[in-house]
Amino acid sequence: MLQFLLLVAAAFTVMEVASYVLHRWLFHGVLWRLHRTHHDPEHGHGDGLEWNDLFSVAFGVLSVGLIWIGREAPLESTAFPLGIGIAVYGALYFVLHDLYAHGRLGRFRTKNSAAQSVKRAHGRHHQSLTKRGQEPYGLFLFPPSMGRRFERKRDRT
């Protein structure tokens, strides 16, 4: 059981690192045409779908696929806990990023200081509406200073 939990935690951690790398060099690189819908207020941030949501679908397919592969013997499998770790990451990402930080599907509010720090840090990333982008590219791992209150450049007008 300990090995199972360690693999879930490892998958969660790898997902944050992979998300950073993919977001920084692919989403803000060759895949910008899809990811742009997430940064451009004219294309997204509402109740509808964005082209950028295809990335979440891909991670969901990966997670379900790993869980399916390990379903026969979940505690002995490596695939099953990795799939669970990716699913946990995805669920937290959906709640903190889509529902809380961007208010998709309606407003979600919390007084939790950790969630507020994540929202503030992610807001810093969205200061730029261009392909060039800016830190932080990950969702959960960022310098503490990025989680403090700030005034976004585009709000100063």
N, CA, C and O of each residue as an XYZ file, in Angstrom:
628
protein
N       0.817     -1.201      0.000
C       0.000      0.000      0.000
C       0.860      1.264      0.000
O       0.526      2.252     -0.655
N       1.980      1.223      0.747
C       2.883      2.375      0.770
C       3.437      2.648     -0.625
O       3.517      3.799     -1.055
N       3.812      1.598     -1.316
C       4.327      1.761     -2.679
C       3.259      2.388     -3.576
O       3.568      3.245     -4.403
N       2.014      1.965     -3.415
C       0.896      2.511     -4.169
C       0.793      4.021     -3.938
O       0.712      4.794     -4.893
N       0.798      4.435     -2.666
C       0.679      5.855     -2.326
C       1.876      6.664     -2.818
O       1.725      7.805     -3.254
N       3.058      6.069     -2.745
C       4.249      6.758     -3.251
C       4.165      6.963     -4.760
O       4.577      8.005     -5.270
N       3.637      5.980     -5.469
C       3.484      6.123     -6.919
C       2.440      7.179     -7.264
O       2.614      7.921     -8.230
N       1.360      7.260     -6.494
C       0.356      8.311     -6.706
C       1.007      9.681     -6.502
O       0.831     10.581     -7.323
N       1.754      9.837     -5.412
C       2.432     11.108     -5.124
C       3.460     11.442     -6.199
O       3.591     12.596     -6.606
N       4.182     10.433     -6.654
C       5.179     10.652     -7.707
C       4.510     11.117     -8.994
O       4.997     12.034     -9.656
N       3.400     10.487     -9.346
C       2.686     10.881    -10.566
C       2.195     12.311    -10.463
O       2.273     13.068    -11.430
N       1.686     12.688     -9.289
C       1.217     14.057     -9.083
C       2.370     15.041     -9.290
O       2.219     16.049     -9.980
N       3.513     14.742     -8.690
C       4.682     15.617     -8.790
C       5.187     15.693    -10.219
O       5.503     16.775    -10.714
N       5.264     14.553    -10.880
C       5.719     14.531    -12.284
C       4.757     15.338    -13.155
O       5.186     15.998    -14.101
N       3.472     15.289    -12.846
C       2.499     16.062    -13.626
C       2.752     17.559    -13.505
O       2.609     18.284    -14.490
N       3.124     18.034    -12.327
C       3.406     19.470    -12.190
C       4.638     19.852    -12.998
O       4.650     20.886    -13.665
N       5.670     19.024    -12.942
C       6.886     19.297    -13.719
C       6.581     19.209    -15.213
O       6.988     20.074    -15.988
N       5.861     18.158    -15.612
C       5.500     17.999    -17.024
C       4.613     19.154    -17.486
O       4.767     19.646    -18.604
N       3.693     19.582    -16.638
C       2.827     20.707    -16.995
C       3.651     21.971    -17.229
O       3.406     22.718    -18.176
N       4.628     22.200    -16.354
C       5.491     23.369    -16.524
C       6.214     23.296    -17.863
O       6.185     24.249    -18.642
N       6.859     22.174    -18.126
C       7.653     22.025    -19.349
C       6.761     22.144    -20.586
O       7.084     22.882    -21.517
N       5.642     21.419    -20.596
C       4.731     21.480    -21.744
C       4.178     22.886    -21.929
O       4.127     23.395    -23.049
N       3.763     23.513    -20.833
C       3.176     24.847    -20.906
C       4.199     25.865    -21.406
O       3.902     26.680    -22.279
N       5.394     25.809    -20.848
C       6.428     26.801    -21.180
C       6.914     26.674    -22.619
O       6.986     27.668    -23.341
N       7.246     25.458    -23.036
C       7.912     25.311    -24.325
C       7.035     24.794    -25.454
O       7.378     24.984    -26.621
N       5.923     24.152    -25.152
C       5.033     23.695    -26.230
C       3.777     24.554    -26.342
O       3.451     25.025    -27.431
N       3.063     24.765    -25.228
C       1.827     25.538    -25.293
C       2.109     26.987    -25.692
O       1.349     27.588    -26.451
N       3.199     27.538    -25.178
C       3.599     28.900    -25.568
C       4.596     28.863    -26.722
O       5.281     29.851    -26.987
N       4.677     27.742    -27.396
C       5.543     27.548    -28.564
C       4.703     27.092    -29.741
O       3.814     27.808    -30.201
N       4.995     25.884    -30.227
C       4.350     25.389    -31.444
C       2.842     25.138    -31.277
O       2.118     25.093    -32.271
N       2.368     24.976    -30.050
C       0.939     24.731    -29.822
C       0.179     25.997    -29.406
O      -0.936     25.921    -28.888
N       0.802     27.165    -29.641
C       0.210     28.428    -29.221
C      -1.170     28.653    -29.833
O      -2.032     29.233    -29.173
N      -1.407     28.223    -31.049
C      -2.714     28.455    -31.697
C      -3.856     27.848    -30.865
O      -4.939     28.427    -30.788
N      -3.617     26.698    -30.252
C      -4.633     26.087    -29.386
C      -4.665     26.760    -28.018
O      -5.735     27.066    -27.491
N      -3.484     26.988    -27.450
C      -3.397     27.535    -26.087
C      -3.824     28.999    -26.031
O      -4.262     29.475    -24.984
N      -3.701     29.709    -27.137
C      -4.055     31.126    -27.192
C      -5.494     31.341    -26.743
O      -5.812     32.374    -26.156
N      -6.362     30.379    -27.014
C      -7.767     30.536    -26.636
C      -7.930     30.668    -25.130
O      -8.941     31.182    -24.651
N      -6.949     30.212    -24.397
C      -7.000     30.325    -22.937
C      -6.539     31.702    -22.466
O      -6.987     32.175    -21.422
N      -5.666     32.341    -23.206
C      -5.124     33.645    -22.814
C      -5.929     34.811    -23.370
O      -5.938     35.889    -22.776
N      -6.591     34.619    -24.477
C      -7.310     35.707    -25.132
C      -8.737     35.777    -24.588
O      -9.524     34.856    -24.805
N      -9.080     36.869    -23.879
C     -10.418     36.971    -23.283
C     -11.541     36.859    -24.310
O     -12.658     36.480    -23.958
N     -11.264     37.184    -25.577
C     -12.296     37.088    -26.610
C     -12.624     35.637    -26.956
O     -13.695     35.356    -27.495
N     -11.716     34.719    -26.652
C     -11.907     33.328    -27.039
C     -12.368     32.428    -25.901
O     -12.931     31.364    -26.159
N     -12.154     32.808    -24.688
C     -12.437     31.857    -23.615
C     -12.833     32.505    -22.320
O     -13.348     33.623    -22.304
N     -12.597     31.816    -21.244
C     -12.886     32.244    -19.875
C     -14.379     32.348    -19.599
O     -14.788     33.047    -18.673
N     -15.174     31.680    -20.371
C     -16.609     31.703    -20.129
C     -17.098     30.320    -19.759
O     -16.345     29.483    -19.261
N     -18.358     30.103    -20.012
C     -18.950     28.806    -19.704
C     -18.680     27.783    -20.797
O     -18.844     26.584    -20.575
N     -18.268     28.242    -21.970
C     -18.050     27.340    -23.091
C     -16.678     26.694    -23.077
O     -15.865     26.910    -22.178
N     -16.456     25.901    -24.099
C     -15.171     25.218    -24.240
C     -14.183     26.083    -25.000
O     -14.564     26.936    -25.802
N     -12.910     25.846    -24.731
C     -11.814     26.503    -25.438
C     -11.034     25.415    -26.166
O     -11.049     24.258    -25.747
N     -10.356     25.771    -27.247
C      -9.481     24.796    -27.911
C      -8.432     24.285    -26.938
O      -8.000     23.137    -27.036
N      -8.023     25.120    -26.010
C      -7.039     24.753    -25.002
C      -7.493     23.561    -24.155
O      -6.659     22.848    -23.597
N      -8.794     23.343    -24.058
C      -9.322     22.230    -23.269
C      -8.917     20.872    -23.833
O      -9.021     19.858    -23.143
N      -8.458     20.847    -25.074
C      -7.992     19.578    -25.651
C      -6.809     19.017    -24.870
O      -6.632     17.800    -24.813
N      -6.004     19.877    -24.275
C      -4.871     19.406    -23.473
C      -5.368     18.637    -22.249
O      -4.810     17.597    -21.899
N      -6.407     19.144    -21.605
C      -6.984     18.445    -20.451
C      -7.583     17.103    -20.866
O      -7.473     16.113    -20.142
N      -8.210     17.079    -22.022
C      -8.761     15.821    -22.537
C      -7.639     14.805    -22.753
O      -7.791     13.630    -22.419
N      -6.517     15.255    -23.309
C      -5.382     14.347    -23.553
C      -4.856     13.772    -22.238
O      -4.588     12.574    -22.156
N      -4.707     14.605    -21.212
C      -4.248     14.105    -19.912
C      -5.287     13.161    -19.294
O      -4.929     12.181    -18.641
N      -6.563     13.459    -19.500
C      -7.619     12.585    -19.005
C      -7.581     11.217    -19.668
O      -7.753     10.194    -19.005
N      -7.355     11.201    -20.974
C      -7.247      9.930    -21.703
C      -6.045      9.135    -21.187
O      -6.138      7.922    -20.994
N      -4.924      9.812    -20.966
C      -3.740      9.154    -20.422
C      -4.041      8.548    -19.053
O      -3.681      7.401    -18.786
N      -4.697      9.312    -18.192
C      -5.028      8.846    -16.853
C      -5.950      7.627    -16.894
O      -5.681      6.617    -16.244
N      -7.022      7.726    -17.649
C      -7.976      6.615    -17.752
C      -7.304      5.388    -18.362
O      -7.554      4.259    -17.940
N      -6.445      5.619    -19.362
C      -5.728      4.507    -19.979
C      -4.839      3.768    -18.991
O      -4.815      2.538    -18.978
N      -4.112      4.503    -18.167
C      -3.259      3.874    -17.157
C      -4.086      3.127    -16.112
O      -3.730      2.022    -15.703
N      -5.183      3.734    -15.689
C      -6.062      3.065    -14.714
C      -6.623      1.783    -15.336
O      -6.688      0.749    -14.670
N      -7.022      1.846    -16.587
C      -7.570      0.673    -17.279
C      -6.528     -0.444    -17.379
O      -6.835     -1.614    -17.151
N      -5.306     -0.072    -17.719
C      -4.235     -1.071    -17.847
C      -4.000     -1.782    -16.517
O      -3.759     -2.989    -16.499
N      -4.065     -1.053    -15.408
C      -3.770     -1.636    -14.097
C      -4.973     -2.114    -13.318
O      -4.848     -2.461    -12.144
N      -6.132     -2.140    -13.941
C      -7.371     -2.444    -13.219
C      -7.440     -3.859    -12.656
O      -8.128     -4.081    -11.660
N      -6.755     -4.813    -13.257
C      -6.835     -6.207    -12.810
C      -6.219     -6.403    -11.420
O      -6.746     -7.148    -10.594
N      -5.105     -5.727    -11.180
C      -4.408     -5.850     -9.891
C      -3.887     -4.471     -9.489
O      -2.683     -4.222     -9.562
N      -4.780     -3.574     -9.066
C      -4.385     -2.185     -8.825
C      -3.263     -1.996     -7.814
O      -2.436     -1.101     -7.985
N      -3.213     -2.812     -6.770
C      -2.177     -2.629     -5.752
C      -0.813     -3.157     -6.205
O       0.218     -2.729     -5.685
N      -0.799     -4.077     -7.161
C       0.470     -4.604     -7.668
C       0.918     -3.875     -8.929
O       2.068     -4.009     -9.349
N       0.045     -3.128     -9.515
C       0.308     -2.451    -10.787
C       1.081     -1.152    -10.568
O       0.963     -0.516     -9.520
N       1.859     -0.773    -11.553
C       2.468      0.556    -11.561
C       1.560      1.524    -12.299
O       1.456      2.694    -11.930
N       0.907      1.038    -13.335
C       0.065      1.899    -14.165
C      -1.118      2.474    -13.377
O      -1.431      3.657    -13.517
N      -1.770      1.663    -12.561
C      -2.969      2.105    -11.849
C      -2.696      3.311    -10.940
O      -3.387      4.323    -11.067
N      -1.719      3.242    -10.032
C      -1.491      4.413     -9.179
C      -0.981      5.635     -9.956
O      -1.251      6.771     -9.566
N      -0.250      5.407    -11.045
C       0.170      6.549    -11.866
C      -1.053      7.222    -12.483
O      -1.141      8.449    -12.526
N      -1.990      6.412    -12.957
C      -3.234      6.968    -13.497
C      -4.027      7.716    -12.446
O      -4.605      8.765    -12.731
N      -4.061      7.182    -11.225
C      -4.760      7.856    -10.124
C      -4.075      9.191     -9.803
O      -4.748     10.200     -9.595
N      -2.746      9.195     -9.765
C      -2.008     10.434     -9.494
C      -2.293     11.509    -10.529
O      -2.467     12.678    -10.185
N      -2.341     11.113    -11.799
C      -2.662     12.063    -12.865
C      -4.101     12.557    -12.697
O      -4.377     13.738    -12.907
N      -5.013     11.667    -12.322
C      -6.417     12.054    -12.116
C      -6.560     13.030    -10.942
O      -7.324     13.993    -11.023
N      -5.831     12.781     -9.863
C      -5.883     13.686     -8.702
C      -5.349     15.058     -9.102
O      -5.936     16.085     -8.760
N      -4.230     15.070     -9.829
C      -3.679     16.336    -10.315
C      -4.723     17.052    -11.179
O      -4.963     18.249    -11.017
N      -5.331     16.310    -12.086
C      -6.326     16.903    -12.977
C      -7.529     17.458    -12.239
O      -8.046     18.516    -12.597
N      -7.976     16.752    -11.211
C      -9.122     17.220    -10.428
C      -8.778     18.507     -9.678
O      -9.566     19.453     -9.667
N      -7.604     18.540     -9.054
C      -7.179     19.759     -8.350
C      -6.955     20.903     -9.333
O      -7.292     22.051     -9.046
N      -6.390     20.585    -10.483
C      -6.179     21.596    -11.525
C      -7.520     22.177    -11.960
O      -7.659     23.393    -12.095
N      -8.501     21.314    -12.178
C      -9.821     21.776    -12.601
C     -10.438     22.705    -11.554
O     -10.948     23.773    -11.894
N     -10.392     22.304    -10.295
C     -11.003     23.111     -9.234
C     -10.251     24.434     -9.052
O     -10.863     25.502     -9.043
N      -8.915     24.358     -8.907
C      -8.142     25.579     -8.629
C      -7.969     26.471     -9.854
O      -8.038     27.695     -9.743
N      -7.748     25.875    -11.009
C      -7.479     26.663    -12.205
C      -8.764     27.091    -12.914
O      -9.028     28.283    -13.069
N      -9.550     26.122    -13.336
C     -10.728     26.451    -14.131
C     -11.842     27.093    -13.303
O     -12.369     28.140    -13.678
N     -12.199     26.469    -12.181
C     -13.303     26.991    -11.384
C     -12.906     28.219    -10.573
O     -13.603     29.234    -10.599
N     -11.789     28.132     -9.853
C     -11.431     29.213     -8.935
C     -10.679     30.354     -9.627
O     -11.113     31.504     -9.557
N      -9.575     30.056    -10.286
C      -8.761     31.128    -10.866
C      -9.452     31.815    -12.048
O      -9.334     33.029    -12.211
N     -10.172     31.044    -12.873
C     -10.781     31.629    -14.069
C     -12.295     31.759    -14.004
O     -12.901     32.351    -14.897
N     -12.907     31.221    -12.973
C     -14.344     31.374    -12.830
C     -15.154     30.713    -13.937
O     -16.258     31.158    -14.251
N     -14.617     29.668    -14.519
C     -15.376     28.956    -15.549
C     -16.502     28.178    -14.872
O     -16.332     27.664    -13.766
N     -17.620     28.096    -15.523
C     -18.806     27.407    -15.001
C     -19.348     28.098    -13.749
O     -19.965     27.453    -12.902
N     -19.123     29.389    -13.633
C     -19.604     30.142    -12.480
C     -18.480     30.426    -11.495
O     -17.414     29.814    -11.551
N     -18.732     31.341    -10.616
C     -17.711     31.747     -9.641
C     -17.593     30.749     -8.509
O     -18.589     30.244     -7.993
N     -16.365     30.479     -8.139
C     -16.043     29.606     -7.015
C     -15.196     30.434     -6.070
O     -14.172     30.976     -6.485
N     -15.586     30.546     -4.836
C     -14.860     31.375     -3.872
C     -14.363     30.523     -2.714
O     -14.975     29.520     -2.346
N     -13.244     30.947     -2.154
C     -12.710     30.288     -0.971
C     -11.869     31.289     -0.198
O     -11.336     32.238     -0.771
N     -11.755     31.076      1.095
C     -10.880     31.895      1.934
C      -9.574     31.163      2.224
O      -8.751     31.644      3.003
N      -9.384     30.009      1.607
C      -8.181     29.220      1.803
C      -6.975     29.982      1.246
O      -6.936     30.306      0.059
N      -5.997     30.264      2.100
C      -4.858     31.091      1.683
C      -3.996     30.409      0.626
O      -3.434     31.089     -0.233
N      -3.877     29.083      0.667
C      -3.092     28.374     -0.353
C      -3.760     28.514     -1.721
O      -3.086     28.769     -2.719
N      -5.065     28.350     -1.767
C      -5.793     28.501     -3.030
C      -5.688     29.934     -3.537
O      -5.543     30.153     -4.740
N      -5.758     30.907     -2.643
C      -5.635     32.304     -3.050
C      -4.242     32.595     -3.613
O      -4.108     33.371     -4.560
N      -3.208     31.980     -3.039
C      -1.848     32.154     -3.558
C      -1.719     31.576     -4.956
O      -1.098     32.179     -5.830
N      -2.310     30.401     -5.165
C      -2.282     29.790     -6.501
C      -2.976     30.709     -7.499
O      -2.475     30.916     -8.605
N      -4.114     31.254     -7.121
C      -4.856     32.146     -8.019
C      -4.044     33.399     -8.351
O      -4.006     33.827     -9.505
N      -3.404     33.981     -7.353
C      -2.600     35.183     -7.592
C      -1.407     34.888     -8.500
O      -1.116     35.644     -9.427
N      -0.720     33.778     -8.220
C       0.440     33.416     -9.046
C       0.005     33.157    -10.487
O       0.687     33.568    -11.425
N      -1.113     32.485    -10.661
C      -1.595     32.211    -12.011
C      -2.016     33.507    -12.700
O      -1.859     33.651    -13.912
N      -2.547     34.441    -11.930
C      -2.886     35.750    -12.492
C      -1.667     36.460    -13.040
O      -1.760     37.176    -14.037
N      -0.538     36.274    -12.408
C       0.705     36.863    -12.913
C       1.056     36.288    -14.281
O       1.531     37.002    -15.164
N       0.821     34.998    -14.443
C       1.088     34.388    -15.746
C       0.197     35.015    -16.819
O       0.619     35.170    -17.965
N      -1.012     35.367    -16.453
C      -1.963     35.918    -17.415
C      -1.824     37.424    -17.591
O      -2.642     38.034    -18.280
N      -0.804     38.044    -16.983
C      -0.550     39.458    -17.244
C      -0.245     39.668    -18.715
O      -0.552     40.719    -19.277
N       0.353     38.674    -19.331
C       0.701     38.761    -20.741
C      -0.323     37.992    -21.554
O      -0.632     36.840    -21.251
N      -0.842     38.629    -22.581
C      -1.791     37.964    -23.460
C      -1.102     37.482    -24.735
O      -1.758     37.166    -25.727
N       0.226     37.432    -24.693
C       0.983     37.079    -25.886
C       1.618     35.702    -25.761
O       1.646     35.097    -24.689
N       2.121     35.233    -26.887
C       2.790     33.938    -26.934
C       4.018     33.915    -26.033
O       4.370     32.880    -25.468
N       4.658     35.060    -25.909
C       5.888     35.118    -25.108
C       5.641     34.682    -23.673
O       6.470     33.989    -23.083
N       4.519     35.079    -23.112
C       4.149     34.621    -21.774
C       5.096     35.068    -20.681
O       6.049     35.807    -20.930
N       4.830     34.616    -19.477
C       5.702     34.902    -18.348
C       5.414     33.912    -17.231
O       4.381     33.243    -17.232
N       6.326     33.827    -16.287
C       6.204     32.907    -15.158
C       4.996     33.278    -14.302
O       4.546     34.423    -14.321
N       4.480     32.324    -13.562
C       4.824     30.911    -13.505
C       4.043     30.100    -14.539
O       2.871     30.374    -14.796
N       4.690     29.120    -15.116
C       4.034     28.250    -16.090
C       3.409     27.039    -15.417
O       2.505     26.421    -15.980
N       3.874     26.689    -14.224
C       3.251     25.609    -13.460
C       2.069     26.168    -12.682
O       1.851     27.380    -12.666
N       1.321     25.309    -12.049
C       0.173     25.783    -11.281
C       0.440     25.776     -9.783
O       0.021     26.696     -9.081
N       1.125     24.758     -9.282
C       1.284     24.594     -7.839
C       2.653     25.022     -7.314
O       2.757     25.458     -6.167
N       3.690     24.908     -8.116
C       5.045     25.233     -7.662
C       5.479     26.570     -8.239
O       5.640     26.721     -9.450
N       5.667     27.543     -7.343
C       6.103     28.874     -7.758
C       6.733     29.549     -6.551
O       6.433     29.185     -5.414
N       7.600     30.524     -6.780
C       8.202     31.235     -5.645
C       7.112     31.907     -4.805
O       6.143     32.424     -5.360
N       7.255     31.907     -3.475
C       6.220     32.501     -2.608
C       5.861     33.935     -2.983
O       4.710     34.342     -2.825
N       6.825     34.704     -3.475
C       6.535     36.092     -3.827
C       5.485     36.196     -4.931
O       4.764     37.191     -5.002
N       5.391     35.189     -5.785
C       4.408     35.226     -6.868
C       2.989     34.978     -6.359
O       2.021     35.269     -7.062
N       2.859     34.451     -5.159
C       1.541     34.194     -4.597
C       1.003     35.346     -3.774
O      -0.095     35.265     -3.223
N       1.786     36.433     -3.687
C       1.335     37.594     -2.915
C       0.443     38.481     -3.769
O       0.426     38.368     -4.995
N      -0.293     39.358     -3.114
C      -1.187     40.276     -3.837
C      -0.373     41.152     -4.782
O       0.759     41.532     -4.483
N      -0.970     41.462     -5.920
C      -0.324     42.326     -6.900
C      -1.399     42.973     -7.759
O      -2.562     42.571     -7.740
N      -0.989     43.971     -8.501
C      -1.887     44.616     -9.448
C      -1.446     44.203    -10.838
O      -0.299     44.430    -11.222
N      -2.352     43.597    -11.597
C      -1.989     43.162    -12.936
C      -1.793     44.363    -13.836
O      -2.518     45.351    -13.720
N      -0.822     44.292    -14.733
C      -0.525     45.390    -15.646
C      -1.751     45.794    -16.452
O      -2.010     46.982    -16.642
N      -2.512     44.799    -16.931
C      -3.655     45.126    -17.783
C      -4.800     45.729    -16.988
O      -5.738     46.247    -17.593
N      -4.770     45.688    -15.656
C      -5.820     46.300    -14.831
C      -5.514     47.747    -14.498
O      -6.352     48.424    -13.903
N      -4.333     48.243    -14.864
C      -3.919     49.602    -14.494
C      -4.504     50.669    -15.409
O      -4.403     51.856    -15.099
N      -5.107     50.287    -16.515
C      -5.578     51.277    -17.489
C      -6.730     52.104    -16.984
O      -7.225     52.975    -17.700
